[in-house]
Amino acid sequence: MTTRTLSEIAATCTKAARGAGCPWGIAQEAGTAARLLEAHGLPGTTTLAHLFSAPRSCACTGQADAAACGLAQMVALSDAPPDQALRIDTVAAPLLMLAPLILEGGSWRMDWEGGAAGCGPDGAWIMGEAPKVASVTIKRQQDGQKGTGSSWHSRPVLPEAWAALQSLAARTYVPETDASRASGAGPDDSNSD
Amino acid sequence: MSLRAPSDVMRLARLGAGHQTRLSFMRVVLRGLKRGGWQVDCPEWSIDAHGVGHAVYRARGQGEEVNLVAFAHDLPADQRSDRVIAQAWDATFALVDGPLTDADIARLRANVPLQEAGRVSDRELVLSRANRSVRLWDHVVGCLSEGQQPDAALIDEVGYLMRTTAVYGSGKFGAADHAALKGRPLLDGPFRAEMLAVWLIRTFVMDLVEHAAARKGGGNAVKLDPDLRRRCGIGNSTGLGMAPFLANHPDLLNAWITARETALARVRALPLATNASRAHFQSAVTRTEKLLARWTTQHPYQVSKVTELRTDIARLSDHIATGAFDQPRPWEGLMIWAEDVLSVEGQELLVSLMLEPHGDLVDDLAEDMGADELARFRIDGAMSTQALRALIKANFDWCLPTDFDAAEGCARFWYVSEAKLEPRLGERHLEDGAECEQPLDIARAVKALAHDLGESNGSVATFLLAHPQHRFAVRRVQLSQSAPYGEIRDNLIGADLMPVDMLRCKLAFFGATRFDPRSDRWVRITMFQDAPFPDELYASADDDWSLPPEVA
């Protein structure tokens, strides 16, 4: 399995989110979320790739009859962490919502049918597989469960998830043209002195 | 102690007039090497008669070890290109964290010469490559092989035997993330690993040119005179790929500028100039005159700036001679005088010169030039929209008058090229691709935010639920509270943008000299010129190499 650095994960996931139609601000939050989850041993890239592989309901897609977009829910949660237990029905890629809670720094727990994930001063953790779609309950906890601390090391990513994200990222690239070549971004070959 | 205002300091024309200072990363690394008692040797030199092979330069100190693995190649002349699309180079490099094994060398040999097309591991801190200055390389090899020393004037004119065309770090192409350096005694700071790599590359290049001369001249060949050797830096060609960095890392830019401005403020606040500091300053002025004499450039933009600088340095000398230091708070007086008399280039040069005699007062600030970019990443949704409006008024008033609907207000767009995945600058009204625009239209985005905010009340969180497209701008505006020097206060998509100013700002913080723009979007520079080599580090005066020696 290919390994990727956290920088590569953040950059590719940011561009992929933009390529999938997110505004730049949310795309940056998507890249940061994937990076944070991966740094804590959680499947950030796979979760994001799942999000973009199925219909989702949010302002970016304009679609209403699908699971709520995990990124849209994530940024709303980031802006206003709940004081009390928060129930969100039918969210696509809900694990993304853990990322801003890791950044927030407190102890949090997110439950879904058949699994749970959380974070706290002792790292982040997950029980069961990250769901593609689930209804979740999020609540602050007094004592965090012991989890995986942050690590900067490269980590394996699923090739098919990575390929899907790269394909989306490629939508943000601009092909070269005669005009762009003529304008010159850097040295030309007449400058070898 | 007041710092210069962001509204003045953060204009691109001033950022693009920056000079190296005591806080520049090259100087910080060499100070750290010496302070930490680091030793450098060359445990492996496997270069053949054709100049092909590899060498290892090992740096050890403070309980750590890093190794530069250098690969020398036989590059056909028709493949020598500084463009990012090049696929072969005269030399390629990796800086490796920790001791090396033969397996590491084999792994690196299979990947490092390929650069972007290869893959390194997270034990590598830096990936780089360099090409010869053909003219100077051939001249130096020719002279040394015949027992002669090369022409000092030609060395001064070119400034380097090889120039790097990329120095990649921080997670690129599989290399270690910057977080790997956190807490490390020498390398925990922005671009320190990259600058250490370049310093070691310079040593390799000088050893390689002497190797080539010895192979060519046999018993007639001589070594390069140490004074001439030291006058050879490492060149660098930098294009648009570097330009968006400052806009994409506002926390880091804020840390760099805050450190420099704090250093300046500390010096300005001094009640008097000691005899030692006067002498040191005077010496730095004299040596700067020599630097300016060496600074060759053809681009009209830089020619006029260097011409102004030469006039400015003469004015500064005259001003000092007429008793500028005999006034109370003389350094403050000097800056006030400069704001009236000198060009922007001259004023920023004076900032650098004023820091020179005051290492004890300012060098500690180099430890504050990093940034935890995640710490302030979350948007404060509880902030009121009134408070957000007030922040825009206080810190982004400069972008509100611009008409972004006018052709010149949005003439350019930044994008990533499909061919090389590198940042590029397009002409919006002439080229396709603006739908893939990168978010460097910060001024336009904040103005659009201000428009949609209107007179609304409520929380930022509620506003963003209805206007998710403004999250990017809201984050920038909120960050301006804690990072007053985080934003370039100019329109980065305007018709009058000079991208080379963005490059100059960053490269000055690296410690580069002799900025030589070849267009409005790429620049040649020199790094580590006059710096001690590893075997000279402890015999040389402390941190005294950034200007040419008074006697040479």
Chai-1 contact restraints between the chains, C-beta under 6 A:
chainA,res_idxA,chainB,res_idxB,connection_type,confidence,min_distance_angstrom,max_distance_angstrom,comment,restraint_id
A,T5,B,G171,contact,1.0,0.0,6.0,A-B,restraint_1
A,T5,B,D177,contact,1.0,0.0,6.0,A-B,restraint_2
A,L6,B,D177,contact,1.0,0.0,6.0,A-B,restraint_3
A,S7,B,S170,contact,1.0,0.0,6.0,A-B,restraint_4
A,S7,B,G171,contact,1.0,0.0,6.0,A-B,restraint_5
A,S7,B,D177,contact,1.0,0.0,6.0,A-B,restraint_6
A,P23,B,P468,contact,1.0,0.0,6.0,A-B,restraint_7
A,P23,B,Q469,contact,1.0,0.0,6.0,A-B,restraint_8
A,W24,B,P439,contact,1.0,0.0,6.0,A-B,restraint_9
A,W24,B,F472,contact,1.0,0.0,6.0,A-B,restraint_10
A,G25,B,R471,contact,1.0,0.0,6.0,A-B,restraint_11
A,G25,B,F472,contact,1.0,0.0,6.0,A-B,restraint_12
A,I26,B,R471,contact,1.0,0.0,6.0,A-B,restraint_13
A,A59,B,P468,contact,1.0,0.0,6.0,A-B,restraint_14
A,S78,B,R378,contact,1.0,0.0,6.0,A-B,restraint_15
A,D79,B,I379,contact,1.0,0.0,6.0,A-B,restraint_16
A,D79,B,G381,contact,1.0,0.0,6.0,A-B,restraint_17
A,D79,B,A461,contact,1.0,0.0,6.0,A-B,restraint_18
A,A80,B,G381,contact,1.0,0.0,6.0,A-B,restraint_19
A,A80,B,A461,contact,1.0,0.0,6.0,A-B,restraint_20
A,L103,B,R378,contact,1.0,0.0,6.0,A-B,restraint_21
A,W152,B,D177,contact,1.0,0.0,6.0,A-B,restraint_22
A,W152,B,A179,contact,1.0,0.0,6.0,A-B,restraint_23
A,W152,B,A180,contact,1.0,0.0,6.0,A-B,restraint_24
A,H153,B,D122,contact,1.0,0.0,6.0,A-B,restraint_25
A,S154,B,D122,contact,1.0,0.0,6.0,A-B,restraint_26
A,T172,B,C436,contact,1.0,0.0,6.0,A-B,restraint_27
A,Y173,B,V416,contact,1.0,0.0,6.0,A-B,restraint_28
A,Y173,B,E418,contact,1.0,0.0,6.0,A-B,restraint_29
A,V174,B,Y415,contact,1.0,0.0,6.0,A-B,restraint_30
A,V174,B,G433,contact,1.0,0.0,6.0,A-B,restraint_31
A,V174,B,C436,contact,1.0,0.0,6.0,A-B,restraint_32
A,P175,B,E418,contact,1.0,0.0,6.0,A-B,restraint_33
A,E176,B,A419,contact,1.0,0.0,6.0,A-B,restraint_34
A,A179,B,E431,contact,1.0,0.0,6.0,A-B,restraint_35
A,A185,B,G239,contact,1.0,0.0,6.0,A-B,restraint_36
A,A185,B,L240,contact,1.0,0.0,6.0,A-B,restraint_37
A,A185,B,R424,contact,1.0,0.0,6.0,A-B,restraint_38
A,G186,B,R83,contact,1.0,0.0,6.0,A-B,restraint_39
A,G186,B,V84,contact,1.0,0.0,6.0,A-B,restraint_40
A,G186,B,G239,contact,1.0,0.0,6.0,A-B,restraint_41
A,G186,B,W522,contact,1.0,0.0,6.0,A-B,restraint_42
A,P187,B,D82,contact,1.0,0.0,6.0,A-B,restraint_43
A,P187,B,R83,contact,1.0,0.0,6.0,A-B,restraint_44
A,P187,B,S237,contact,1.0,0.0,6.0,A-B,restraint_45
A,P187,B,W522,contact,1.0,0.0,6.0,A-B,restraint_46
A,D189,B,S81,contact,1.0,0.0,6.0,A-B,restraint_47
A,S192,B,R80,contact,1.0,0.0,6.0,A-B,restraint_48
A,S192,B,V134,contact,1.0,0.0,6.0,A-B,restraint_49
A,D193,B,S133,contact,1.0,0.0,6.0,A-B,restraint_50
A,D193,B,R135,contact,1.0,0.0,6.0,A-B,restraint_51
